Amino acid sequence: MPDLQSFDAAMRECLGERGWLTGPEDAAAQSRDWLNRYGKPPLGLARPTSADEVAAVVRLCAAHDVPVVPQGGNTGLNGGSVATGDGSVIVSLARMNRILSVDSVDFTATVEAGVVLGALHEALADRDLAFPMHLGAEGSAQIGGLIGTNAGGSHAMRFGMMQDLVLGLEVVLPDGTIWDGARALIKDNAGYQLRRLLCGAEGTLGIITKAVLRLFPAPCGRSAALLALADFEAAQRVGALLRARTGEFLAAVEFFGEFGLSLALDHVEELVRPLETAGPVYVLVEIASSIPGIALDDILENALAAAFEQGDVLDGTIAVSEAQRAAFWRLREEMPEGQRLEGRQIKHDVSVPVARIAAFIADASRAAKTVMPGVRINPFGHLGDGNIHFNLSPPQGHDDFDGCEMALSQAVYEAVVQHGGSIAAEHGLGQAKIELADRFRSKTERALMRRIKMTLDPHGIMNPGKVVKI
Ligand SMILES: Cc1cc2nc3c(=O)[nH]c(=O)nc-3n(C[C@H](O)[C@H](O)[C@H](O)COP(=O)(O)OP(=O)(O)OC[C@H]3O[C@@H](n4cnc5c(N)ncnc54)[C@H](O)[C@@H]3O)c2cc1C
């Protein structure tokens, strides 16, 4: 049992009044996850301002056997950023939010882990540079949290996930030592790829305090279109055609269904139905270039003409203004919010090979409806990389799933495995999916992960109860 009085005093001395908050109201918002499903009240909220302070906090916690929960913007969807048990310390990186440097020769930005993604976008906007990670939570999600979950987002098909955008890291390890690997190198094969190990570790192997990120020339032109299609097979074919016809200009190709659209339209203000023809399936495509004078509308129009000729498109329109382009994206990005406001839901963030998207949706839908007739299915996501958010709402008129949750998820995950997919595509495992990963991944793979965890964190103080059980 830790001596809490001396621990509290030591934390206060280390972090000062603003850096160590222990009142129940101080940590209230940070102690529960974004979906309000998980989180035990912590001993306190640590708000360090430097890697040295983070290291001191971790050493103190280790000495007092107090679990440490790293937290960024707390927008994670699997409960990774909140405590699984009593008596933890949440380490918030919110005050470490400086953009330290931007290098337009290296095309890199060196940032503290608490920099909010949207703030980085804004800071780069007037420098003709871009960090190509985009997701609905970008107004709150932090670079450390995005690396922690190895976030994907809508442009992953073209630019990769966070692991592909991180060149170097500075990390406080579970024993409080600081690993300085914040190098700005694309080619760096001097041993194991430690930075990659931290991408997706969900705070279980250390606390990221600084990152060197890859930048790209900012796009100066964009063209986007929204299409209505007859079914997911047509969407899959159109996705492949758009990839072939728009080549290196393709920035994102997303999909959603009529049910998802109606949820967003019903619950989120200011959204308007975008096309005269109702789905049942929609594809949102965007192409972009950083070279002025490229006829992007012509390139997109030609690609769309081929899709119409192929007989796969029922209706469609190219955005005629920046406002219309933004409106298309809002429809897609408000889909999770629409479903959240509808009431109870079960989320499944999964991926399958791109060529199996339609077959997976058909099989998983059939299986889910066998478990619970009338269950409402909202598959949406990233057509370019096979990431599907296969989210369920109870049948019309029902408030919940009448105890069918486990059976529904089991049916969906079995379909994922049958189609060669992953039970966790871009949101990680957190505390929500540990059991699932033990069930659906090989014993060898899970044992390897446990050995890595035990080697780096033998006392299990770093974000326990996430990713792997020890
Ligand atoms: C509306 C909405 C849309 C979303 N869309 C997407 C999407 O398109 N793609 C996608 O990938 N995700 C998406 N997400 C999920 C979420 O935004 C991402 O998982 C994001 O990466 C979490 O960042 P965060 O700063 O909020 O991290 P948190 O939620 O605070 O933490 C996430 C995990 O990272 C760990 N962590 C946090 N900071 C650090 C650090 N400094 N060092 C080490 N570990 C750390 C935490 O312990 C936790 O395990 C969405 C979420 C919402 C609410």
The ligand as an SDF file (V2000), in Angstrom:
LIG
                    3D

 53 58  0  0  0  0  0  0  0  0999 V2000
  -15.3580   12.0470  -33.3870 C   0  0  0  0  0  0  0  0  0  0  0  0
  -14.1450   11.1600  -33.3990 C   0  0  0  0  0  0  0  0  0  0  0  0
  -13.5990   10.7800  -34.6150 C   0  0  0  0  0  0  0  0  0  0  0  0
  -12.4690    9.9640  -34.6400 C   0  0  0  0  0  0  0  0  0  0  0  0
  -11.9450    9.6060  -35.8530 N   0  0  0  0  0  0  0  0  0  0  0  0
  -10.8430    8.8390  -35.8870 C   0  0  0  0  0  0  0  0  0  0  0  0
  -10.2610    8.4680  -37.1470 C   0  0  0  0  0  0  0  0  0  0  0  0
  -10.7610    8.8000  -38.2190 O   0  0  0  0  0  0  0  0  0  0  0  0
   -9.1290    7.7380  -37.1130 N   0  0  0  0  0  0  0  0  0  0  0  0
   -8.5380    7.3370  -35.9400 C   0  0  0  0  0  0  0  0  0  0  0  0
   -7.5020    6.6770  -35.9750 O   0  0  0  0  0  0  0  0  0  0  0  0
   -9.0880    7.6500  -34.7430 N   0  0  0  0  0  0  0  0  0  0  0  0
  -10.2080    8.3860  -34.6910 C   0  0  0  0  0  0  0  0  0  0  0  0
  -10.7670    8.7060  -33.4790 N   0  0  0  0  0  0  0  0  0  0  0  0
  -10.1720    8.1960  -32.2350 C   0  0  0  0  0  0  0  0  0  0  0  0
   -9.1890    9.1710  -31.5480 C   0  0  0  0  0  0  0  0  0  0  0  0
   -9.3670   10.4830  -31.9470 O   0  0  0  0  0  0  0  0  0  0  0  0
   -7.7710    8.7210  -31.8210 C   0  0  0  0  0  0  0  0  0  0  0  0
   -7.5840    7.4560  -31.2220 O   0  0  0  0  0  0  0  0  0  0  0  0
   -6.6790    9.6750  -31.3180 C   0  0  0  0  0  0  0  0  0  0  0  0
   -5.4550    9.1590  -31.7580 O   0  0  0  0  0  0  0  0  0  0  0  0
   -6.6340    9.8160  -29.8130 C   0  0  0  0  0  0  0  0  0  0  0  0
   -5.8160   10.9410  -29.4990 O   0  0  0  0  0  0  0  0  0  0  0  0
   -5.9180   11.6180  -28.0590 P   0  0  0  0  0  0  0  0  0  0  0  0
   -4.8790   12.6770  -27.9610 O   0  0  0  0  0  0  0  0  0  0  0  0
   -7.2990   12.0110  -27.7670 O   0  0  0  0  0  0  0  0  0  0  0  0
   -5.4580   10.3900  -27.1380 O   0  0  0  0  0  0  0  0  0  0  0  0
   -6.1240    9.8340  -25.8220 P   0  0  0  0  0  0  0  0  0  0  0  0
   -7.5160    9.4080  -26.0660 O   0  0  0  0  0  0  0  0  0  0  0  0
   -5.8840   10.7560  -24.7000 O   0  0  0  0  0  0  0  0  0  0  0  0
   -5.2110    8.5290  -25.6110 O   0  0  0  0  0  0  0  0  0  0  0  0
   -5.2530    7.4670  -26.5370 C   0  0  0  0  0  0  0  0  0  0  0  0
   -4.1960    6.4220  -26.1190 C   0  0  0  0  0  0  0  0  0  0  0  0
   -2.8940    6.9620  -26.3010 O   0  0  0  0  0  0  0  0  0  0  0  0
   -2.1920    6.9970  -25.0520 C   0  0  0  0  0  0  0  0  0  0  0  0
   -1.4580    8.2650  -25.0040 N   0  0  0  0  0  0  0  0  0  0  0  0
   -1.9590    9.5190  -25.0000 C   0  0  0  0  0  0  0  0  0  0  0  0
   -0.9600   10.4110  -24.9670 N   0  0  0  0  0  0  0  0  0  0  0  0
    0.1910    9.7010  -24.9330 C   0  0  0  0  0  0  0  0  0  0  0  0
    1.5690   10.0460  -24.8750 C   0  0  0  0  0  0  0  0  0  0  0  0
    1.9760   11.3140  -24.8510 N   0  0  0  0  0  0  0  0  0  0  0  0
    2.4860    9.0440  -24.8390 N   0  0  0  0  0  0  0  0  0  0  0  0
    2.1010    7.7500  -24.8690 C   0  0  0  0  0  0  0  0  0  0  0  0
    0.8240    7.3650  -24.9220 N   0  0  0  0  0  0  0  0  0  0  0  0
   -0.1240    8.3290  -24.9630 C   0  0  0  0  0  0  0  0  0  0  0  0
   -3.2570    6.8810  -23.9760 C   0  0  0  0  0  0  0  0  0  0  0  0
   -2.7390    6.2910  -22.7900 O   0  0  0  0  0  0  0  0  0  0  0  0
   -4.2860    6.0130  -24.6560 C   0  0  0  0  0  0  0  0  0  0  0  0
   -3.9570    4.6600  -24.5370 O   0  0  0  0  0  0  0  0  0  0  0  0
  -11.8990    9.5100  -33.4200 C   0  0  0  0  0  0  0  0  0  0  0  0
  -12.4450    9.9020  -32.2030 C   0  0  0  0  0  0  0  0  0  0  0  0
  -13.5720   10.7070  -32.1780 C   0  0  0  0  0  0  0  0  0  0  0  0
  -14.1180   11.1150  -30.8530 C   0  0  0  0  0  0  0  0  0  0  0  0
  1  2  1  0
  2  3  1  0
  2 52  2  0
  3  4  2  0
  4  5  1  0
  4 50  1  0
  5  6  2  0
  6  7  1  0
  6 13  1  0
  7  8  2  0
  7  9  1  0
  9 10  1  0
 10 11  2  0
 10 12  1  0
 12 13  2  0
 13 14  1  0
 14 15  1  0
 14 50  1  0
 15 16  1  0
 16 17  1  0
 16 18  1  0
 18 19  1  0
 18 20  1  0
 20 21  1  0
 20 22  1  0
 22 23  1  0
 23 24  1  0
 24 25  2  0
 24 26  1  0
 24 27  1  0
 27 28  1  0
 28 29  2  0
 28 30  1  0
 28 31  1  0
 31 32  1  0
 32 33  1  0
 33 34  1  0
 33 48  1  0
 34 35  1  0
 35 36  1  0
 35 46  1  0
 36 37  1  0
 36 45  1  0
 37 38  2  0
 38 39  1  0
 39 40  1  0
 39 45  2  0
 40 41  1  0
 40 42  2  0
 42 43  1  0
 43 44  2  0
 44 45  1  0
 46 47  1  0
 46 48  1  0
 48 49  1  0
 50 51  2  0
 51 52  1  0
 52 53  1  0
M  END
$$$$
